[in-house]
Amino acid sequence: MSHIFTSQVVQDRHTGIRNLMMHPPFRGRRPVFIGDDVTDESAFAVLPEFDGVGFSVGRRISGLAGCFPEPDDVRQWIYRVAGTNKSDHP
């Protein structure tokens, strides 16, 4: 099931996270954000408001749960967490 919110244009990631976390099925959940560039830092900053966790890609950022060296490492982690493997997906 997908959820798309189109009532307003979100121009920054931290506002987007705050908006999503107000709506079911996100309300009361713990966000996980993975970012790979400086524009993602505002999203990392808002995660503690929701007991969320953040991971960077390619460079370490203090205060985050961890860092993935490469984008492929993110994909492999998602496969493991989902209980699947890469060969199950195109």
Buried (B, 14 or more C-beta within 10 A) or exposed (E): EEEEEEEEEEEEBBBBBBBBBEEEEBEEEEBEBBBBEEEBBBBBBBBEEBEBBBBBBEEEBEEBEEBBEEEEBBEBBEBEEEEEEEEEEE
